[in-house]
Amino acid sequence: MRRYRFHDGRIGSAMAVHVTPRSRKNELTAISPDGTLRVRLTAPPVEGAANKALLDLLADILGVRSNTLEIIAGEKGKDKIISVVDLDAHTVEERVKKYLKKHNKKKSEGK
């Protein structure tokens, strides 16, 4: 099994993401045991629609502009590596966990 964690880059960080396109809604669902973010997207994987939706969702979660994010590997697959400029790995991890905590709480209240 691949072991991956958030890593500091020279001017930012990177994260591994697994995408499930054509889902009911756009959401970050979990962090896998290997550190990969699990994301569901409504967009189909056609003409970059899912990639754009992914970058928009992650930008919203991280509180950054989408142009500070870049798919550096896996542009045509479900497993991707996303570069985040000007945001260190610790901050990325904190914001992702904050999002998951908030959204998992909403789901449990809705049941």
C-alpha positions in Angstrom: 0.0 0.0 0.0 1.2 3.5 -0.9 2.1 5.7 2.1 1.4 9.3 1.5 1.2 12.3 3.7 1.0 16.1 3.2 4.4 17.4 2.2 6.0 20.8 2.3 7.3 21.9 -1.1 9.6 24.8 -1.9 6.8 27.3 -2.0 3.7 25.3 -0.9 2.6 21.8 -0.4 1.1 18.8 -2.3 -1.7 16.3 -1.5 -2.9 13.0 -3.0 -6.5 12.9 -4.0 -8.8 10.1 -5.2 -11.8 11.3 -7.2 -15.1 9.7 -7.8 -16.9 11.5 -10.7 -20.6 11.5 -11.4 -21.6 11.5 -7.8 -24.7 13.1 -6.2 -22.8 16.1 -4.9 -19.4 17.7 -4.6 -17.8 16.8 -1.3 -14.6 15.8 0.4 -15.6 12.6 2.2 -12.6 11.3 4.1 -8.8 11.0 4.5 -7.8 7.4 3.7 -5.3 5.6 6.0 -2.5 6.3 3.5 -3.3 10.1 3.6 -5.2 10.3 0.3 -8.2 12.7 0.3 -11.4 11.0 -1.0 -13.5 13.4 -3.1 -16.8 12.9 -4.8 -17.7 15.2 -7.7 -20.9 15.6 -9.7 -19.1 16.5 -12.9 -18.2 13.8 -15.4 -14.6 13.1 -16.4 -15.1 14.7 -19.8 -13.2 17.6 -21.2 -11.6 18.5 -17.9 -15.0 19.2 -16.2 -14.2 17.0 -13.2 -10.7 18.4 -12.8 -12.1 22.0 -12.8 -14.8 20.9 -10.2 -12.1 19.3 -8.1 -9.9 22.4 -8.1 -12.9 24.7 -7.3 -14.0 22.4 -4.4 -10.5 22.2 -2.9 -10.0 26.0 -3.3 -13.2 26.5 -1.4 -12.2 24.1 1.4 -8.7 25.5 1.7 -9.8 29.2 1.5 -7.6 29.9 -1.5 -8.1 30.9 -5.2 -8.4 28.0 -7.6 -5.4 29.3 -9.6 -3.1 28.5 -6.6 -3.9 24.8 -7.1 -2.6 22.7 -9.9 -2.9 19.0 -10.8 0.7 17.9 -11.2 0.0 14.2 -11.7 -3.0 12.1 -12.7 -4.8 14.7 -14.8 -6.6 11.9 -16.8 -7.0 9.4 -13.9 -8.9 9.1 -10.6 -5.8 9.3 -8.5 -4.2 12.8 -8.6 -1.5 14.8 -6.9 -2.5 18.4 -6.3 0.0 21.2 -5.7 -1.0 24.1 -3.4 1.1 27.2 -3.8 1.8 29.4 -0.7 0.1 27.1 1.8 2.3 24.8 3.9 1.3 21.1 4.5 0.3 21.8 8.2 -2.2 24.5 7.2 -3.6 22.3 4.4 -4.1 19.4 6.8 -5.7 21.7 9.4 -8.2 23.1 6.9 -9.1 19.7 5.5 -9.7 18.3 8.9 -11.8 21.3 9.9 -13.9 20.8 6.8 -14.4 17.1 7.5 -15.3 17.7 11.1 -17.9 20.4 10.2 -19.4 18.3 7.4 -19.4 15.0 9.3 -21.2 16.8 12.2 -23.9 18.1 9.8 -24.4 14.6 8.4 -24.8 13.1 11.9 -27.3 15.8 12.9 -29.3 15.1 9.8 -29.9 11.5 10.7 
